Amino acid sequence: MLKKLKAVDPEILTMRSGDGNILVSNKLQGRIFAEIDDVLMHQFLADLAADPDPEAFNNLGGNSLWPGPEGGDFAFNYPPNGSWYVQKGINQVPTATEVFDLRQITVVKDIELLNRRGNTVKLRFRRSVTPLAAEDFPAGKALGLKYTGYHSVDELIPLEKYHSSEAIWCAWSLEQFPGAEGISGFGRCRNGAQNCANSDFYGDPGSRLQYDGDIFKFELGGPKRLQIGIKASARPDMIGALDRGRKMLALRFTPERNDGRYINIADNDQPSGPYGAEDMFSIFNGSQELNFFELETIAPMNVDEDGFVLPGRLESLSIIATAELPALTACMEAYGVKNITC
């Protein structure tokens, strides 16, 4: 699959990190991918990437940057009086290289987006990626894991002034991996996990979602797609997934923020309004139907004293490791995640 990715984008930007490489594709709208031992870790639909649909959403995989919210009155995925879509600025417009060296890849594009209220927003979309530092993953070397990963700073910068009564947005990173059955999602919350989850997306996950002290566990797969958000008030500090079949562990982090307001990103009518949810992380379970999952990080929205929306900035850390399952389980236990067995 890695060869197919490089065939689709022969000019893909590549940077060494840990035991693998991080790849950023301008041609594929600024998506981020990772590989270890020439194996692509992320979801990638090579045939669709080689021949994208000019009208429909090309859900190719990798880590993509979206503007929230998806639904509700301020939705970017619903035009006025229209059905769900992904706009060209996200779905088709390529990025351009701003910085490329051994320690940083930055790509950028200027886009226009229409929200459900009929207002057009002009944004600068920027992604900056740097490799892991030694202190980012001490459990990796201690347990003999092969790993890679990256820091990312995602920005959605307004090119004109927009009042929050007309448009709102936040930066939202969706990191996509293949598979569903036999994969366990999880996370850790400093205020306790019991009430951490928002399931107002596609329905109640029921027994697939369980709690154990400051840890939640979300078993993926099943007959229907599901999604949970992890509330900022629970003070979550990480989410992750253990893929037993691929012997892969993925972890995502984003720092706690008190400088803005989290908005409701959900793909629904948002009956409680755009501020009716405050999710800082999210896990999407594509189920048997779609056979992929996503680990998502979400930034708050910032406004100035007059209510005008400021640049959205999302900082994330992604770590992807491979090893035999006992070593991966030991790594999870180092982060306090226990009782997810092999």
C-alpha positions as a Markdown table, in Angstrom:
| # | Residue | x | y | z |
|---|---|---|---|---|
| 1 | Met | 0.0 | 0.0 | 0.0 |
| 2 | Leu | 2.9 | 2.4 | 0.7 |
| 3 | Lys | 4.1 | 1.9 | -2.9 |
| 4 | Lys | 0.6 | 2.7 | -4.2 |
| 5 | Leu | 0.6 | 5.9 | -2.1 |
| 6 | Lys | 3.9 | 7.0 | -3.6 |
| 7 | Ala | 2.6 | 6.1 | -7.0 |
| 8 | Val | -0.4 | 8.4 | -6.5 |
| 9 | Asp | 1.8 | 11.2 | -5.2 |
| 10 | Pro | 5.4 | 10.8 | -6.4 |
| 11 | Glu | 6.2 | 14.1 | -4.8 |
| 12 | Ile | 4.9 | 13.2 | -1.4 |
| 13 | Leu | 7.0 | 14.9 | 1.4 |
| 14 | Thr | 8.8 | 12.4 | 3.7 |
| 15 | Met | 10.4 | 12.9 | 7.1 |
| 16 | Arg | 12.1 | 10.4 | 9.3 |
| 17 | Ser | 10.6 | 9.8 | 12.8 |
| 18 | Gly | 11.5 | 7.0 | 15.2 |
| 19 | Asp | 11.6 | 3.7 | 13.4 |
| 20 | Gly | 9.6 | 4.9 | 10.4 |
| 21 | Asn | 8.6 | 7.8 | 8.2 |
| 22 | Ile | 5.9 | 10.5 | 8.2 |
| 23 | Leu | 4.5 | 11.4 | 4.8 |
| 24 | Val | 2.5 | 14.5 | 3.9 |
| 25 | Ser | 0.7 | 14.7 | 0.6 |
| 26 | Asn | 0.0 | 18.0 | -1.1 |
| 27 | Lys | -1.8 | 16.2 | -3.9 |
| 28 | Leu | -4.1 | 14.5 | -1.3 |
| 29 | Gln | -5.2 | 17.8 | 0.3 |
| 30 | Gly | -2.5 | 17.9 | 3.0 |
| 31 | Arg | -3.2 | 14.4 | 4.5 |
| 32 | Ile | -0.6 | 12.9 | 6.8 |
| 33 | Phe | 0.4 | 9.2 | 6.7 |
| 34 | Ala | 2.9 | 7.1 | 8.6 |
| 35 | Glu | 4.9 | 3.9 | 7.8 |
| 36 | Ile | 7.0 | 1.4 | 9.7 |
| 37 | Asp | 9.2 | -1.1 | 7.9 |
| 38 | Asp | 7.6 | 0.0 | 4.6 |
| 39 | Val | 4.1 | -0.9 | 5.9 |
| 40 | Leu | 1.6 | 1.9 | 5.7 |
| 41 | Met | -0.1 | 2.3 | 9.1 |
| 42 | His | -3.1 | 4.4 | 8.1 |
| 43 | Gln | -6.1 | 3.7 | 6.0 |
| 44 | Phe | -5.5 | 4.4 | 2.3 |
| 45 | Leu | -7.9 | 3.7 | -0.5 |
| 46 | Ala | -5.5 | 3.6 | -3.4 |
| 47 | Asp | -7.9 | 3.1 | -6.2 |
| 48 | Leu | -10.1 | 6.0 | -5.2 |
| 49 | Ala | -7.0 | 8.2 | -4.7 |
| 50 | Ala | -5.8 | 7.4 | -8.2 |
| 51 | Asp | -9.3 | 8.1 | -9.7 |
| 52 | Pro | -11.2 | 10.4 | -7.4 |
| 53 | Asp | -14.8 | 11.2 | -7.9 |
| 54 | Pro | -15.2 | 14.9 | -9.0 |
| 55 | Glu | -18.4 | 15.3 | -7.1 |
| 56 | Ala | -18.6 | 12.9 | -4.2 |
| 57 | Phe | -16.5 | 12.9 | -1.0 |
| 58 | Asn | -13.2 | 11.1 | -1.6 |
| 59 | Asn | -12.7 | 9.5 | 1.8 |
| 60 | Leu | -9.1 | 8.4 | 1.1 |
| 61 | Gly | -7.8 | 7.8 | 4.7 |
| 62 | Gly | -4.7 | 9.2 | 6.5 |
| 63 | Asn | -5.0 | 12.2 | 8.9 |
| 64 | Ser | -7.1 | 15.0 | 7.5 |
| 65 | Leu | -7.9 | 18.4 | 8.8 |
| 66 | Trp | -11.5 | 19.5 | 8.9 |
| 67 | Pro | -13.4 | 22.5 | 10.1 |
| 68 | Gly | -16.0 | 21.8 | 12.7 |
| 69 | Pro | -19.0 | 21.8 | 13.0 |
| 70 | Glu | -20.2 | 19.2 | 10.6 |
| 71 | Gly | -23.9 | 19.6 | 11.5 |
| 72 | Gly | -26.2 | 22.1 | 13.1 |
| 73 | Asp | -27.0 | 25.7 | 12.1 |
| 74 | Phe | -23.4 | 26.6 | 11.4 |
| 75 | Ala | -22.6 | 23.3 | 9.5 |
| 76 | Phe | -19.9 | 23.2 | 6.9 |
| 77 | Asn | -21.2 | 19.8 | 5.6 |
| 78 | Tyr | -24.7 | 21.0 | 4.8 |
| 79 | Pro | -25.4 | 23.9 | 2.5 |
| 80 | Pro | -28.5 | 26.0 | 2.9 |
| 81 | Asn | -31.5 | 23.7 | 2.1 |
| 82 | Gly | -29.2 | 20.9 | 0.9 |
| 83 | Ser | -27.9 | 17.4 | 1.8 |
| 84 | Trp | -24.6 | 16.3 | 3.3 |
| 85 | Tyr | -21.5 | 16.9 | 1.3 |
| 86 | Val | -17.8 | 17.8 | 1.6 |
| 87 | Gln | -16.8 | 21.1 | 0.1 |
| 88 | Lys | -14.1 | 21.4 | -2.6 |
| 89 | Gly | -11.8 | 23.3 | -0.2 |
| 90 | Ile | -11.5 | 20.2 | 1.9 |
| 91 | Asn | -12.3 | 17.4 | -0.6 |
| 92 | Gln | -10.3 | 18.5 | -3.7 |
| 93 | Val | -8.0 | 21.6 | -3.3 |
| 94 | Pro | -4.3 | 20.5 | -2.9 |
| 95 | Thr | -2.0 | 22.1 | -0.5 |
| 96 | Ala | 1.4 | 23.7 | -1.3 |
| 97 | Thr | 4.7 | 23.3 | 0.5 |
| 98 | Glu | 5.7 | 26.2 | 2.8 |
| 99 | Val | 8.5 | 24.4 | 4.7 |
| 100 | Phe | 10.2 | 21.1 | 4.0 |
| 101 | Asp | 13.4 | 19.9 | 5.8 |
| 102 | Leu | 14.5 | 17.1 | 8.1 |
| 103 | Arg | 12.7 | 18.5 | 11.1 |
| 104 | Gln | 9.5 | 20.1 | 9.7 |
| 105 | Ile | 6.9 | 19.8 | 7.0 |
| 106 | Thr | 4.4 | 22.7 | 6.6 |
| 107 | Val | 1.8 | 22.8 | 3.9 |
| 108 | Val | -0.8 | 25.5 | 3.2 |
| 109 | Lys | -3.8 | 26.4 | 1.1 |
| 110 | Asp | -6.4 | 29.2 | 1.0 |
| 111 | Ile | -10.0 | 27.9 | 0.7 |
| 112 | Glu | -13.6 | 29.2 | 0.7 |
| 113 | Leu | -16.3 | 27.4 | 2.7 |
| 114 | Leu | -20.1 | 28.0 | 2.7 |
| 115 | Asn | -21.9 | 27.3 | 6.0 |
| 116 | Arg | -25.5 | 26.2 | 6.5 |
| 117 | Arg | -26.5 | 29.8 | 7.3 |
| 118 | Gly | -25.4 | 30.9 | 3.8 |
| 119 | Asn | -22.3 | 32.7 | 4.8 |
| 120 | Thr | -19.0 | 32.2 | 3.0 |
| 121 | Val | -15.8 | 32.0 | 5.0 |
| 122 | Lys | -12.3 | 32.4 | 3.6 |
| 123 | Leu | -9.7 | 30.5 | 5.5 |
| 124 | Arg | -6.0 | 29.8 | 5.3 |
| 125 | Phe | -5.6 | 26.0 | 6.0 |
| 126 | Arg | -2.1 | 25.3 | 7.4 |
| 127 | Arg | -0.6 | 22.0 | 8.7 |
| 128 | Ser | 2.9 | 21.9 | 10.3 |
| 129 | Val | 4.4 | 18.5 | 11.2 |
| 130 | Thr | 7.5 | 17.7 | 13.2 |
| 131 | Pro | 9.0 | 14.3 | 14.2 |
| 132 | Leu | 8.8 | 12.7 | 17.6 |
| 133 | Ala | 11.3 | 13.7 | 20.3 |
| 134 | Ala | 13.0 | 11.1 | 22.5 |
| 135 | Glu | 10.9 | 12.1 | 25.5 |
| 136 | Asp | 7.6 | 11.7 | 23.7 |
| 137 | Phe | 7.4 | 7.9 | 24.0 |
| 138 | Pro | 9.7 | 6.5 | 26.7 |
| 139 | Ala | 7.7 | 3.3 | 26.9 |
| 140 | Gly | 8.6 | 2.6 | 23.3 |
| 141 | Lys | 12.3 | 1.9 | 23.6 |
| 142 | Ala | 11.9 | 0.4 | 27.1 |
| 143 | Leu | 9.6 | -2.2 | 25.8 |
| 144 | Gly | 11.3 | -2.8 | 22.4 |
| 145 | Leu | 8.5 | -1.5 | 20.3 |
| 146 | Lys | 9.0 | -0.3 | 16.7 |
| 147 | Tyr | 7.3 | 3.1 | 16.5 |
| 148 | Thr | 6.8 | 6.3 | 14.6 |
| 149 | Gly | 4.7 | 9.4 | 15.1 |
| 150 | Tyr | 4.6 | 13.2 | 14.9 |
| 151 | His | 3.6 | 16.5 | 16.4 |
| 152 | Ser | 1.1 | 18.4 | 14.3 |
| 153 | Val | -0.1 | 22.0 | 14.5 |
| 154 | Asp | -3.3 | 22.5 | 12.5 |
| 155 | Glu | -4.6 | 26.0 | 11.8 |
| 156 | Leu | -7.7 | 27.5 | 10.2 |
| 157 | Ile | -6.9 | 31.2 | 9.9 |
| 158 | Pro | -9.6 | 33.7 | 8.8 |
| 159 | Leu | -8.7 | 35.9 | 5.8 |
| 160 | Glu | -11.4 | 38.3 | 6.6 |
| 161 | Lys | -13.4 | 39.2 | 9.8 |
| 162 | Tyr | -16.3 | 36.9 | 10.7 |
| 163 | His | -18.6 | 37.4 | 13.7 |
| 164 | Ser | -19.6 | 34.4 | 15.7 |
| 165 | Ser | -23.3 | 35.2 | 14.9 |
| 166 | Glu | -22.5 | 34.5 | 11.3 |
| 167 | Ala | -19.9 | 31.7 | 11.3 |
| 168 | Ile | -18.1 | 29.5 | 13.9 |
| 169 | Trp | -15.3 | 27.0 | 13.4 |
| 170 | Cys | -12.7 | 24.9 | 15.1 |
| 171 | Ala | -9.8 | 22.9 | 13.8 |
| 172 | Trp | -10.5 | 19.1 | 13.9 |
| 173 | Ser | -8.1 | 16.4 | 13.0 |
| 174 | Leu | -9.5 | 13.0 | 11.9 |
| 175 | Glu | -6.8 | 10.2 | 11.9 |
| 176 | Gln | -8.1 | 7.1 | 10.1 |
| 177 | Phe | -7.0 | 3.5 | 10.4 |
| 178 | Pro | -8.3 | 0.3 | 8.7 |
| 179 | Gly | -10.4 | -2.3 | 10.5 |
| 180 | Ala | -13.1 | -2.6 | 13.1 |
| 181 | Glu | -13.7 | -6.0 | 14.6 |
| 182 | Gly | -11.2 | -7.0 | 17.2 |
| 183 | Ile | -10.0 | -3.4 | 17.8 |
| 184 | Ser | -10.4 | -1.7 | 21.2 |
| 185 | Gly | -10.6 | 2.0 | 21.6 |
| 186 | Phe | -9.8 | 3.6 | 24.9 |
| 187 | Gly | -8.9 | 6.7 | 26.7 |
| 188 | Arg | -7.9 | 8.2 | 30.0 |
| 189 | Cys | -9.7 | 11.1 | 31.9 |
| 190 | Arg | -8.2 | 12.9 | 34.9 |
| 191 | Asn | -11.6 | 13.7 | 36.3 |
| 192 | Gly | -12.8 | 10.1 | 36.0 |
| 193 | Ala | -14.2 | 8.4 | 33.0 |
| 194 | Gln | -17.7 | 7.6 | 34.2 |
| 195 | Asn | -19.5 | 10.6 | 32.6 |
| 196 | Cys | -16.8 | 11.4 | 30.0 |
| 197 | Ala | -18.6 | 10.3 | 26.9 |
| 198 | Asn | -20.9 | 12.1 | 24.6 |
| 199 | Ser | -22.8 | 9.6 | 22.4 |
| 200 | Asp | -25.1 | 12.1 | 20.6 |
| 201 | Phe | -23.8 | 11.2 | 17.2 |
| 202 | Tyr | -25.2 | 7.9 | 15.7 |
| 203 | Gly | -26.8 | 6.3 | 18.7 |
| 204 | Asp | -26.0 | 4.7 | 22.1 |
| 205 | Pro | -23.0 | 2.4 | 22.0 |
| 206 | Gly | -24.5 | 0.4 | 24.8 |
| 207 | Ser | -22.3 | -2.4 | 26.2 |
| 208 | Arg | -19.6 | -1.5 | 23.7 |
| 209 | Leu | -18.6 | 1.4 | 25.9 |
| 210 | Gln | -17.5 | 0.6 | 29.4 |
| 211 | Tyr | -15.8 | 2.5 | 32.3 |
| 212 | Asp | -13.1 | 1.6 | 34.8 |
| 213 | Gly | -12.0 | 4.4 | 37.1 |
| 214 | Asp | -10.3 | 7.0 | 34.9 |
| 215 | Ile | -10.3 | 4.7 | 31.8 |
| 216 | Phe | -13.0 | 4.2 | 29.2 |
| 217 | Lys | -13.0 | 1.3 | 26.7 |
| 218 | Phe | -14.9 | 1.3 | 23.4 |
| 219 | Glu | -15.1 | -1.9 | 21.5 |
| 220 | Leu | -15.2 | -1.3 | 17.8 |
| 221 | Gly | -16.9 | -3.2 | 15.0 |
| 222 | Gly | -20.5 | -4.4 | 15.2 |
| 223 | Pro | -23.3 | -4.0 | 12.7 |
| 224 | Lys | -23.7 | -0.1 | 12.8 |
| 225 | Arg | -21.4 | 2.9 | 12.8 |
| 226 | Leu | -21.0 | 4.6 | 16.2 |
| 227 | Gln | -19.2 | 7.6 | 17.5 |
| 228 | Ile | -18.3 | 9.0 | 20.9 |
| 229 | Gly | -17.0 | 12.4 | 21.9 |
| 230 | Ile | -14.9 | 12.8 | 25.1 |
| 231 | Lys | -15.9 | 15.9 | 27.0 |
| 232 | Ala | -13.4 | 18.5 | 27.9 |
| 233 | Ser | -14.9 | 18.7 | 31.4 |
| 234 | Ala | -13.6 | 15.2 | 32.1 |
| 235 | Arg | -10.1 | 16.4 | 31.5 |
| 236 | Pro | -9.1 | 13.7 | 29.0 |
| 237 | Asp | -5.4 | 13.5 | 28.2 |
| 238 | Met | -5.3 | 10.7 | 25.6 |
| 239 | Ile | -7.2 | 8.3 | 23.4 |
| 240 | Gly | -6.0 | 5.3 | 21.6 |
| 241 | Ala | -6.7 | 2.0 | 19.9 |
| 242 | Leu | -5.3 | -1.5 | 20.1 |
| 243 | Asp | -5.6 | -3.5 | 16.8 |
| 244 | Arg | -4.9 | -7.1 | 17.7 |
| 245 | Gly | -4.9 | -8.4 | 14.1 |
| 246 | Arg | -2.3 | -5.9 | 12.9 |
| 247 | Lys | -0.4 | -5.9 | 16.2 |
| 248 | Met | -0.6 | -2.1 | 16.2 |
| 249 | Leu | -1.2 | 0.4 | 18.9 |
| 250 | Ala | -2.1 | 4.0 | 18.1 |
| 251 | Leu | -2.2 | 6.9 | 20.7 |
| 252 | Arg | -3.3 | 10.5 | 20.3 |
| 253 | Phe | -2.8 | 13.4 | 22.6 |
| 254 | Thr | -3.9 | 17.1 | 22.6 |
| 255 | Pro | -3.2 | 19.5 | 25.5 |
| 256 | Glu | -5.9 | 20.8 | 27.8 |
| 257 | Arg | -7.1 | 24.2 | 26.7 |
| 258 | Asn | -8.7 | 27.0 | 28.8 |
| 259 | Asp | -8.4 | 29.7 | 26.2 |
| 260 | Gly | -11.6 | 29.1 | 24.2 |
| 261 | Arg | -14.9 | 27.4 | 23.9 |
| 262 | Tyr | -15.5 | 23.9 | 22.6 |
| 263 | Ile | -18.3 | 23.7 | 20.0 |
| 264 | Asn | -20.6 | 20.8 | 19.0 |
| 265 | Ile | -18.9 | 19.1 | 16.0 |
| 266 | Ala | -21.6 | 16.4 | 15.5 |
| 267 | Asp | -23.2 | 15.4 | 12.2 |
| 268 | Asn | -26.8 | 16.0 | 13.3 |
| 269 | Asp | -29.2 | 18.9 | 13.7 |
| 270 | Gln | -27.7 | 19.7 | 17.1 |
| 271 | Pro | -31.0 | 20.3 | 18.9 |
| 272 | Ser | -29.1 | 21.6 | 22.0 |
| 273 | Gly | -27.3 | 24.2 | 19.8 |
| 274 | Pro | -23.7 | 24.8 | 18.6 |
| 275 | Tyr | -22.5 | 24.9 | 22.2 |
| 276 | Gly | -24.4 | 21.9 | 23.4 |
| 277 | Ala | -21.3 | 19.7 | 23.4 |
| 278 | Glu | -17.7 | 20.3 | 24.5 |
| 279 | Asp | -15.7 | 17.4 | 23.1 |
| 280 | Met | -11.9 | 17.5 | 23.1 |
| 281 | Phe | -11.4 | 14.0 | 21.5 |
| 282 | Ser | -13.6 | 11.7 | 19.5 |
| 283 | Ile | -13.5 | 8.1 | 18.4 |
| 284 | Phe | -15.5 | 7.0 | 15.2 |
| 285 | Asn | -16.4 | 3.4 | 14.8 |
| 286 | Gly | -17.0 | 2.7 | 11.1 |
| 287 | Ser | -18.3 | -0.8 | 12.1 |
| 288 | Gln | -18.5 | -3.8 | 9.7 |
| 289 | Glu | -20.1 | -1.5 | 7.2 |
| 290 | Leu | -17.1 | 0.9 | 6.6 |
| 291 | Asn | -14.4 | -1.2 | 8.2 |
| 292 | Phe | -12.3 | 1.7 | 9.4 |
| 293 | Phe | -12.0 | 3.8 | 12.6 |
| 294 | Glu | -10.8 | 7.3 | 13.5 |
| 295 | Leu | -9.0 | 8.8 | 16.4 |
| 296 | Glu | -9.9 | 12.5 | 16.5 |
| 297 | Thr | -8.6 | 15.6 | 18.3 |
| 298 | Ile | -10.6 | 18.8 | 18.5 |
| 299 | Ala | -9.6 | 22.4 | 19.4 |
| 300 | Pro | -11.8 | 25.0 | 21.0 |
| 301 | Met | -13.1 | 28.0 | 19.1 |
| 302 | Asn | -11.6 | 31.4 | 20.0 |
| 303 | Val | -13.2 | 34.8 | 19.7 |
| 304 | Asp | -12.1 | 38.3 | 20.5 |
| 305 | Glu | -13.8 | 40.7 | 22.9 |
| 306 | Asp | -16.2 | 41.8 | 20.1 |
| 307 | Gly | -17.2 | 38.3 | 19.2 |
| 308 | Phe | -15.2 | 37.9 | 16.0 |
| 309 | Val | -13.7 | 34.5 | 15.4 |
| 310 | Leu | -9.9 | 34.2 | 15.8 |
| 311 | Pro | -7.6 | 31.6 | 14.1 |
| 312 | Gly | -8.3 | 28.0 | 15.1 |
| 313 | Arg | -5.2 | 26.2 | 16.3 |
| 314 | Leu | -5.0 | 22.5 | 17.2 |
| 315 | Glu | -1.9 | 20.9 | 18.7 |
| 316 | Ser | -1.8 | 17.1 | 18.5 |
| 317 | Leu | 0.7 | 14.3 | 19.1 |
| 318 | Ser | 0.2 | 10.9 | 17.3 |
| 319 | Ile | 2.2 | 7.8 | 18.2 |
| 320 | Ile | 1.9 | 4.5 | 16.3 |
| 321 | Ala | 3.7 | 1.4 | 17.5 |
| 322 | Thr | 4.0 | -2.3 | 16.4 |
| 323 | Ala | 5.1 | -5.3 | 18.4 |
| 324 | Glu | 3.8 | -8.6 | 19.7 |
| 325 | Leu | 0.6 | -8.1 | 21.7 |
| 326 | Pro | 2.1 | -8.6 | 25.2 |
| 327 | Ala | 4.5 | -5.8 | 24.6 |
| 328 | Leu | 1.7 | -3.5 | 23.3 |
| 329 | Thr | -0.4 | -4.4 | 26.4 |
| 330 | Ala | 2.5 | -3.5 | 28.6 |
| 331 | Cys | 2.8 | -0.2 | 26.8 |
| 332 | Met | -0.8 | 0.5 | 27.5 |
| 333 | Glu | -0.4 | -0.4 | 31.1 |
| 334 | Ala | 2.4 | 2.2 | 31.3 |
| 335 | Tyr | -0.2 | 4.8 | 30.4 |
| 336 | Gly | -2.6 | 3.4 | 33.1 |
| 337 | Val | -4.8 | 1.4 | 30.6 |
| 338 | Lys | -5.3 | -2.0 | 32.0 |
| 339 | Asn | -7.7 | -5.0 | 31.6 |
| 340 | Ile | -7.7 | -4.8 | 27.8 |
| 341 | Thr | -6.4 | -8.3 | 27.2 |
| 342 | Cys | -4.8 | -9.9 | 24.2 |
